[in-house]
Amino acid sequence: MMIRAYAWNGPFQQAIDLYHRMLQKGVKPNNFTFPFVLKACSAMQEIQGGIEIHEHAKKLGLDMDVYVSTALIDMYAKCGDLVKAQKVFNSMSYRDIVAWNAMIAGFSLHMLNHEIIQLLVQMQQAGIAPNSSTIVSVLPTVGQVNALREGKAMHGYLVRKMLSDNVVVGTGLLDMYAKCHQVTYARKIFNMINQKNDICWSAMIGGYVICDSMRDALDLYDEMVCIYKLNPTPVTLASILRACAALTDLNKGKNLHCYMIKSGLDLDTTAGNSVISMYAKCGIVEDAIGYFNEMISKDTISYSAIISGCVQNGYADKALLIFRQMLSGTDPDVATMIGLLPACSHLAALQHGACCHGYSVVRGFTKETSISNAIIDMYSKCGKIHISRDIFDRMHKRDIVSWNTMIIGYGIHGLCKEALSLFHELQASGLKPDDVTFIAVLSACNHSGFVTEGKYWFNAMNQDFNIKPRVAHYICMVDLLARAGNLDETYRFIQRMPFEPDVRVWSALLAACRTHTNIEMGELVSKKIQLLGPEGTGNFVLMSNMYSSVGRWDDAANIRTIQKHQGYKKSPGCSWVEISGVIHGFIGGDQSHPQSASINNKLQELLVEMKKLGYRADSNFVLHDVEEEEKEQILLYHSEKIAIAFGILNINPTNPILVTKNLRICVDCHTAIKFMTLITKREIIVRDASRFHHFTNGICNCRDFWSIENVV
């Protein structure tokens, strides 16, 4: 009786300790003792202790008892050893409904849908009809694998046997239908349940969230709390916080957070993780980090949530710092690495990314296609496109994301021929391209100036692949046509679009007007953008640059005044470079770095040598009407030039210098870096907001086919 009490209510270790004390006292356990002590082992995932108790039962000849065998099946299944569970089950001379249910529940716990169906058939062939407990054990797996047909069959069985009125069964059914994205069926079952408990409410709210019916989830939550006066559980709060995050409903999310604090539920790790995600997805990263730091209990999901939140909001450096903290006490899992690798990609932090790759290999994570996809993307964005391809070629299983990621990688490196070749391989593989594939293909054509190919594949999308072009596809085409100088054709293309062009479409044309100095069309496009709302500083900068390039300083100043009046503040240009695993960042004119004096000296040396080779500062890209010498110095201290000078001073001459920039590289910097490669005899790679520029021996692989967006 004492062992049973501890096994049911805890502490579970006490049940096991009492069992050993009983043995020491010389009292023999019987067939009632073993199920209770094995239940305690199950609760603690204590498989070694369970194996030892199994041996005791064998010695006493009780291991074949139906109650003991059923408890052993349950213990082995819950501890993750289905082979031993199956062995015990197969050795049973008599199996009752409880034994069958234990075996089925074990397979269900591990989401083995095929094996569960086989067991159900065998069970009925043995003359035992499934009961409500059997079906409730199976339904979670049915929902997880989206086996709607089997789920409906089970529902029908429960109705015929008049077992569907039970709240536990009803909750299992509505959960199954919700996971199969049949939320209407789920709600009908919910409405039919007379005595709803908190699990039932939580399942229906969670079902709405799964089916992306966030408003319905919030409405049902309000009904539960305000009308039925029920207190939400941590699971309910976790679901409703996900809804707030999806709707970026910060006010509701904060109210829920306050409720959690008042009720003491903020100590629950699951609910706390949802609070982190809610703040992060609402863009309030400081609050997410603050709450994360205050959490008493953190698990892997907590770290994954805050790392992903930081990356999604542009705090990649903070994500790397939190990851380092995590390593001191918590093992990262697949979700953590999927969240972290984009941080390495964003910062072009190759050494950090390579370490993440190595860790993923050691832990066996690279078997997951999603991890390999993230690693391909990381190496591509860190300038190592050949490593990306090597990983892609060695993948055992590729999905469409794998192919898209690799094609995009080739595109941003200006390798359109390789991108198109891979696209043909994709078609030959039997996988169907999706709309993202065509964005990747059109972008690759855009970056390399393959106008004819771009037109062909844009037309083929609808005609040959039945994929209707979205705004993103039209933006690619507008950019491709316009940057090739076909401005009139581009304007006509925009006018023929099947929907109203937005600011992004017109901005692509405006950028080309700036590049090709078509002031008249630029002013026309600018007016259209102003009517729609500029959505940021880029379009102001483009118009201002356009006027500056032809000496219309008053017009340029007027655009800047309008920009300031409307509250748009231009993002400062920032460039960074990784050295020995440390990210060094620079902004235009930066003098804050400890090596600033050496950097300045190196820049001046480079300027002297560049002038000898024929370099002349392109003052069209300086926005102030100042003396030429001053313009030259302003241009010399653009962020990418500072970062390159720092790289020259600190990176081994045999290694390339990789600089990442948050905006597009300007014309003067692009020209200057060509000269720098001639002077230093080394490769310089710049990843800007649009693509990679590989500079070698005075040449850039982009062939100068690019447009200016921002000036720093």
Disulfide bonds with the S-S distance in Angstrom:
none
